[in-house]
Amino acid sequence: MPNDPAPQPVPPLTPCTGVCRLDSHGYCIGCRRSGEEIGRWRAMSDPERRHVMDVLLPGRRP
């Protein structure tokens, strides 16, 4: 339809909280991602990101 609103951009999928410091186990104290995951994040597909956020991160809570 000609009056449909323009689609809104989807924000990037990320658990980042802006607190970026690795703990003694190598996980960020803000988002709980590993240094490797943080480094690869931009190259990951949405399904890969979703797996990290839904499956891996919940088990890493302090």
Secondary structure by P-SEA (a helix, b strand, c coil): ccccccccccccccccccccccccccccccccccaaaaaacccccaaaaaaaaccccccccc
